[in-house]
Amino acid sequence: MRKLLPALVGVVLAVAACGSGGSEGSGGGGDPIKVGLIVSLTGNYTPLGSEDKKAVELAVEQVNARGGLLGRKVELVTRDDKTAPDQGIVAYNQIKGDIDALIGPVFSNAALAVEPLAQRDRMPYLSLAPAQEQVEPIKSYIFVTPALSSMYAERYLQYIQAEGIKTIAVAWDSKSAYSVSGHEAMTALAGKYGVTIAVDEPYETTNSDFSALFQHVRDSPAEALVFWGSGAPGVTAAKQYVASGLKTPLFLTASQASKLWLEPMGAAAEGMTVQSAIGVVGEHLPAGRQKQVIEQMAEPYRQKHGYPPPQFAQDGYSASLLLFEAIRKANTTDKEKVRQALESMDLVTPNGRFRYSATDHSGLSPEYISVNTVKNGAFVPTPWAAEQLAKTVSALG
């Protein structure tokens, strides 16, 4: 497969589109197509936003190396939301008159703050945050790139059921829209999978002591602890879990699917269970269309930055592919036509196959989520996930 990489990088970034077609069009030369990118470059979510930025920049470099879109170069207009909803609004207002479409933010609370403004301005907007509220109910110009929190919740419940686990504990960040959405979905879906929640414990993002949580789990019949959190709490809780000696397995969500979690955890991460987008474990997939699209991103990213693209980079790159293909399909940067093209999108990306529609602006399904074990400092699909992903990838060809 590696021998194919030079050719794959040169392939149209919309490679593996499933019936979406599209062409470069005749939009003509002239001014660049300007894509807005709002991500956290300072504040608590800096590690997340910086990876999104690297991935979007890579996608822009690749498309421009091929001549751009519609005969025009793509230009990125980047702003920092400082991991704060009000700063997301400030950033959007700074650039809204200069851009043709918007990608970001990664912080769910900031994404939710920007969303009504983009909808009001009829701005095609590909969010990098997984909060459910962004697309329920549907807003015509708002699309989500990561799998939704509810999908991560359901995928874990599928795995938990397959492992024969009947009772779990759930901890969730009450100040994070992502975490709240995930917790709500897990609570609502648990019965469907024959799972009982014995401990249901909120915490706040600033919490630095999880000893009470671990004691509550120790005193309960829970057979696993599912921890919903992003950024610092994911590292803090995981380290304290190891120190606590708690034997109940710890299950972490995709916010920890990154070297930004692996590196500070070190050897303590070994054996822990962590979810991720399919692209994070691309090297473990069978050959085919999905793996080709992942490697189109992964190898250049690794060469450029010295490590494999983490979860957040997968989201940024996938958002770029979706937007670029929508512009190709629309054959224009007219915002309404780009929106219409997104709403009929069928495209394979590093995050999986997106099938947006008028009634689905998330586009993904839980089958593109992997449940992994940390082995030798890397994420490796569990046997259950490997079997499930192989079926999903084989269906794409």
Wavefront OBJ file of the C-alpha trace (Angstrom):
o trace
v 0.000 0.000 0.000
v 2.835 2.428 0.767
v 3.982 2.201 -2.841
v 0.676 3.738 -3.845
v 1.014 6.787 -1.621
v 2.694 9.172 -4.070
v -0.155 8.569 -6.488
v -2.813 8.811 -3.806
v -1.633 12.207 -2.613
v -2.117 13.492 -6.112
v -5.567 12.049 -6.441
v -8.549 14.346 -6.245
v -9.180 15.056 -2.568
v -12.684 13.838 -3.097
v -11.315 10.351 -3.760
v -13.688 7.583 -2.807
v -16.808 9.671 -3.297
v -19.691 7.268 -3.449
v -21.833 8.348 -6.330
v -21.326 12.080 -5.693
v -19.430 12.739 -8.914
v -18.520 16.399 -9.248
v -15.980 18.197 -11.396
v -13.528 21.025 -11.149
v -16.038 23.166 -12.994
v -15.537 26.424 -14.803
v -15.657 28.916 -11.975
v -12.742 30.742 -13.565
v -9.619 32.258 -12.082
v -9.447 35.362 -9.969
v -9.717 35.944 -6.250
v -8.996 33.034 -3.923
v -11.720 30.983 -2.327
v -11.549 31.943 1.339
v -12.296 29.367 4.006
v -12.697 30.556 7.574
v -11.200 28.425 10.351
v -12.066 29.173 13.969
v -10.366 26.882 16.496
v -8.894 27.020 19.988
v -5.272 28.130 19.644
v -5.091 29.371 23.237
v -6.954 28.279 26.354
v -7.823 24.793 27.612
v -8.534 23.313 24.185
v -5.330 24.525 22.532
v -4.068 20.939 22.044
v -7.277 20.068 20.169
v -7.533 23.192 18.037
v -3.879 23.168 17.041
v -4.262 19.683 15.553
v -7.359 20.708 13.608
v -5.433 23.676 12.236
v -2.514 21.490 11.092
v -4.878 19.131 9.297
v -6.894 21.833 7.544
v -3.666 23.515 6.458
v -2.495 20.204 4.991
v -5.746 19.775 3.064
v -5.452 23.319 1.689
v -1.828 22.708 0.672
v -2.810 19.535 -1.143
v -5.739 21.029 -3.034
v -3.721 24.085 -4.025
v -0.893 21.855 -5.268
v -3.444 20.441 -7.684
v -4.488 23.850 -8.943
v -7.063 24.787 -6.321
v -10.839 24.674 -6.717
v -12.689 25.900 -9.802
v -9.408 27.270 -11.091
v -8.883 29.368 -7.947
v -6.532 28.959 -5.011
v -7.939 28.221 -1.575
v -6.929 30.620 1.191
v -7.357 29.898 4.883
v -8.482 32.696 7.205
v -7.746 31.514 10.754
v -8.917 32.937 14.073
v -8.541 31.840 17.696
v -11.660 31.363 19.849
v -9.446 31.135 22.968
v -11.594 28.193 24.162
v -14.369 30.623 25.028
v -17.852 30.946 23.468
v -17.798 34.762 23.495
v -14.428 34.787 21.743
v -15.808 32.408 19.139
v -18.445 35.025 18.394
v -15.811 37.765 18.203
v -13.714 35.650 15.823
v -16.680 34.911 13.572
v -17.717 38.558 13.381
v -14.165 39.501 12.388
v -14.141 37.279 9.303
v -17.740 36.632 8.269
v -17.703 39.257 5.525
v -14.504 37.891 3.976
v -15.112 34.141 3.790
v -17.058 31.767 1.558
v -17.526 29.032 4.182
v -16.538 28.208 7.756
v -14.849 25.287 9.535
v -14.735 24.988 13.361
v -14.718 25.428 16.360
v -13.573 22.265 18.142
v -14.869 23.403 21.570
v -18.556 22.450 21.639
v -19.606 25.447 23.719
v -17.935 27.828 21.246
v -19.403 25.929 18.289
v -22.889 26.301 19.733
v -22.304 30.037 20.214
v -21.215 30.541 16.598
v -23.908 28.324 15.096
v -26.882 30.763 15.192
v -24.749 33.489 13.643
v -23.682 31.289 10.756
v -27.265 30.180 10.232
v -28.469 33.786 10.259
v -25.819 34.777 7.706
v -26.475 31.679 5.552
v -22.860 30.662 5.922
v -21.998 27.023 5.066
v -20.565 25.829 8.364
v -18.787 22.532 9.062
v -18.453 22.205 12.830
v -15.531 20.361 14.413
v -17.474 19.769 17.640
v -19.607 16.663 18.304
v -22.384 18.168 20.447
v -25.823 16.828 19.530
v -27.633 20.168 19.808
v -25.943 21.499 16.684
v -28.013 19.313 14.379
v -31.044 18.492 16.493
v -33.132 20.128 15.261
v -31.641 20.580 11.782
v -30.384 24.043 10.843
v -30.064 24.344 7.087
v -26.488 25.722 6.958
v -25.007 23.798 9.897
v -23.202 20.462 9.376
v -21.130 18.425 11.853
v -17.920 16.556 11.018
v -17.051 14.434 14.084
v -19.354 11.589 15.011
v -21.952 12.931 17.427
v -21.693 12.305 21.143
v -24.718 10.035 20.898
v -22.893 7.856 18.352
v -19.900 7.475 20.642
v -22.286 6.577 23.454
v -24.059 3.955 21.357
v -20.821 2.450 20.059
v -19.591 1.981 23.606
v -22.868 0.367 24.601
v -22.572 -2.022 21.641
v -19.097 -2.968 22.809
v -20.171 -3.235 26.443
v -23.014 -5.558 25.458
v -20.675 -7.676 23.311
v -18.305 -7.993 26.292
v -21.139 -9.234 28.498
v -21.005 -6.232 30.826
v -24.333 -5.524 32.503
v -23.621 -2.687 34.956
v -21.497 0.442 34.463
v -20.550 3.713 36.100
v -20.613 6.962 34.110
v -18.737 10.195 34.912
v -19.394 13.317 32.874
v -18.316 16.963 32.684
v -21.368 19.084 33.476
v -19.748 22.163 31.869
v -19.007 20.567 28.493
v -21.746 20.325 25.860
v -19.947 17.310 24.338
v -19.864 15.479 27.636
v -23.431 16.378 28.571
v -24.718 15.148 25.201
v -22.771 11.912 25.522
v -24.050 11.294 29.024
v -27.645 11.964 28.018
v -27.404 9.571 25.087
v -25.756 6.845 27.155
v -28.460 7.167 29.811
v -31.232 7.051 27.218
v -29.779 4.095 25.283
v -28.497 1.930 28.138
v -31.719 -0.053 28.469
v -31.689 -0.914 24.765
v -28.410 -2.760 25.305
v -29.386 -4.355 28.610
v -27.057 -2.102 30.614
v -27.745 -0.588 34.046
v -25.958 2.569 35.238
v -25.025 2.051 38.885
v -23.051 5.285 39.368
v -23.979 8.472 37.494
v -21.601 11.208 38.590
v -21.121 14.725 37.182
v -17.956 16.750 37.674
v -16.740 20.154 36.446
v -13.964 20.806 33.943
v -11.821 22.423 36.631
v -12.009 19.379 38.913
v -8.555 18.113 39.904
v -9.474 15.372 42.372
v -11.422 12.296 41.250
v -10.854 10.203 44.384
v -14.509 10.445 45.435
v -15.624 9.159 42.018
v -13.319 6.161 42.246
v -14.529 5.356 45.742
v -18.145 5.470 44.578
v -17.299 3.096 41.730
v -15.411 0.801 44.111
v -18.474 0.643 46.369
v -20.808 -0.155 43.471
v -21.454 -3.261 41.331
v -20.175 -1.422 38.207
v -18.111 -3.602 35.865
v -16.710 -0.644 33.893
v -16.319 3.119 34.301
v -17.099 5.260 31.235
v -15.445 8.673 31.552
v -16.767 11.550 29.421
v -14.363 14.475 29.283
v -12.097 16.533 27.052
v -8.714 18.118 27.581
v -7.048 18.142 30.995
v -9.671 16.081 32.907
v -8.997 13.085 30.664
v -5.341 13.000 31.714
v -5.960 13.915 35.347
v -8.666 11.311 35.875
v -6.744 8.548 34.070
v -3.577 9.156 36.100
v -5.510 9.217 39.366
v -7.373 6.081 38.330
v -4.066 4.221 38.066
v -2.875 5.597 41.406
v -6.165 4.646 43.089
v -5.685 0.950 42.393
v -9.281 0.665 41.174
v -9.682 -2.585 39.249
v -12.895 -1.649 37.437
v -11.855 -1.082 33.777
v -11.703 2.558 32.654
v -13.295 3.406 29.287
v -12.343 6.769 27.776
v -13.964 8.525 24.822
v -12.432 9.810 21.602
v -11.250 13.069 23.163
v -8.341 11.032 24.494
v -7.479 9.469 21.102
v -4.331 11.521 20.676
v -0.658 11.747 21.600
v -1.808 14.695 23.698
v -3.258 12.111 26.062
v -0.852 9.234 25.364
v 2.339 11.181 26.034
v 1.496 12.540 29.496
v 0.030 9.160 30.445
v 3.108 7.213 29.378
v 3.231 3.573 30.420
v 0.204 4.078 32.685
v -2.027 4.157 29.587
v -1.214 0.561 28.654
v -4.300 -1.609 28.547
v -6.796 1.244 28.855
v -9.783 1.351 26.515
v -10.179 4.458 24.319
v -12.592 5.194 21.481
v -11.551 6.910 18.259
v -12.605 7.776 14.748
v -11.746 5.053 12.232
v -8.907 7.152 10.807
v -6.896 6.948 14.024
v -6.475 3.190 13.520
v -6.173 3.247 9.731
v -3.006 1.128 9.680
v -4.988 -1.758 11.190
v -7.680 -1.723 8.484
v -7.794 -4.082 5.505
v -6.850 -2.585 2.133
v -9.532 -0.679 0.305
v -11.096 2.705 -0.320
v -11.339 3.718 3.342
v -7.690 2.952 4.035
v -6.582 4.816 0.897
v -8.328 8.012 2.014
v -6.859 7.713 5.510
v -3.329 7.256 4.146
v -3.806 10.196 1.794
v -3.801 12.270 4.958
v -1.813 10.191 7.452
v 1.502 9.830 5.646
v 1.953 13.505 4.685
v 0.822 14.532 8.181
v 3.325 12.202 9.813
v 6.123 13.427 7.543
v 5.284 17.052 8.296
v 4.769 16.827 12.056
v 6.597 13.690 13.138
v 3.638 11.766 14.582
v 0.399 10.221 13.305
v -2.679 12.451 13.007
v -4.774 12.318 16.187
v -8.543 12.368 16.514
v -8.867 16.125 16.093
v -6.745 16.193 12.951
v -9.020 13.555 11.417
v -11.961 15.890 11.996
v -10.294 18.927 10.439
v -9.123 17.093 7.356
v -12.499 15.409 6.853
v -14.271 18.763 7.109
v -11.955 20.154 4.439
v -12.642 17.280 2.040
v -16.391 17.683 2.510
v -16.277 21.417 1.892
v -13.977 21.145 -1.133
v -16.184 18.504 -2.728
v -19.296 20.609 -2.076
v -17.713 23.562 -3.877
v -16.777 21.277 -6.781
v -20.284 19.889 -6.980
v -21.863 23.334 -6.775
v -19.354 24.627 -9.365
v -19.474 27.918 -7.503
v -18.910 29.437 -4.069
v -22.496 30.662 -3.941
v -23.414 29.865 -0.344
v -26.864 28.455 -1.025
v -25.582 26.192 -3.780
v -22.712 24.979 -1.587
v -25.239 24.244 1.170
v -27.353 22.250 -1.265
v -24.288 20.318 -2.392
v -23.403 19.477 1.208
v -26.930 18.279 1.833
v -26.608 15.719 -0.963
v -23.043 14.682 -0.073
v -21.883 11.083 -0.174
v -18.135 11.004 0.471
v -15.554 8.792 2.151
v -13.179 10.722 4.435
v -10.719 9.730 7.172
v -13.675 9.900 9.574
v -15.666 7.447 7.474
v -18.413 7.680 4.890
v -20.551 10.820 5.138
v -24.080 10.762 3.799
v -25.587 14.123 4.589
v -29.220 14.717 3.680
v -32.009 17.203 4.330
v -32.830 15.288 7.514
v -29.292 14.331 8.588
v -26.584 16.960 8.996
v -24.231 14.702 10.940
v -23.783 12.248 8.090
v -21.920 9.521 9.963
v -23.035 6.363 11.756
v -21.552 4.580 14.811
v -19.998 1.855 12.643
v -17.120 4.243 11.813
v -16.082 4.472 15.470
v -13.392 2.172 16.817
v -13.018 0.878 20.376
v -9.307 0.494 21.071
v -6.811 -0.783 23.591
v -3.536 1.026 24.235
v -0.666 -1.289 23.305
v 2.973 -0.185 23.265
v 1.912 3.449 23.309
v -0.479 3.184 20.364
v -4.190 2.691 19.792
v -5.060 -0.787 18.542
v -8.632 -1.927 17.791
v -9.999 -4.492 20.216
v -10.794 -7.841 18.580
v -14.476 -6.877 18.565
v -13.767 -3.512 16.913
v -11.378 -5.053 14.369
v -14.094 -7.449 13.265
v -16.724 -4.722 13.093
v -14.483 -2.284 11.185
v -13.462 -4.944 8.681
v -17.105 -5.476 7.792
v -17.677 -1.742 7.425
v -14.579 -1.198 5.268
v -15.307 -4.210 3.068
v -18.740 -2.797 2.234
v -17.047 0.321 0.760
v -14.844 -1.699 -1.599
l 1 2 3 4 5 6 7 8 9 10 11 12 13 14 15 16 17 18 19 20 21 22 23 24 25 26 27 28 29 30 31 32 33 34 35 36 37 38 39 40 41 42 43 44 45 46 47 48 49 50 51 52 53 54 55 56 57 58 59 60 61 62 63 64 65 66 67 68 69 70 71 72 73 74 75 76 77 78 79 80 81 82 83 84 85 86 87 88 89 90 91 92 93 94 95 96 97 98 99 100 101 102 103 104 105 106 107 108 109 110 111 112 113 114 115 116 117 118 119 120 121 122 123 124 125 126 127 128 129 130 131 132 133 134 135 136 137 138 139 140 141 142 143 144 145 146 147 148 149 150 151 152 153 154 155 156 157 158 159 160 161 162 163 164 165 166 167 168 169 170 171 172 173 174 175 176 177 178 179 180 181 182 183 184 185 186 187 188 189 190 191 192 193 194 195 196 197 198 199 200 201 202 203 204 205 206 207 208 209 210 211 212 213 214 215 216 217 218 219 220 221 222 223 224 225 226 227 228 229 230 231 232 233 234 235 236 237 238 239 240 241 242 243 244 245 246 247 248 249 250 251 252 253 254 255 256 257 258 259 260 261 262 263 264 265 266 267 268 269 270 271 272 273 274 275 276 277 278 279 280 281 282 283 284 285 286 287 288 289 290 291 292 293 294 295 296 297 298 299 300 301 302 303 304 305 306 307 308 309 310 311 312 313 314 315 316 317 318 319 320 321 322 323 324 325 326 327 328 329 330 331 332 333 334 335 336 337 338 339 340 341 342 343 344 345 346 347 348 349 350 351 352 353 354 355 356 357 358 359 360 361 362 363 364 365 366 367 368 369 370 371 372 373 374 375 376 377 378 379 380 381 382 383 384 385 386 387 388 389 390 391 392 393 394 395 396 397
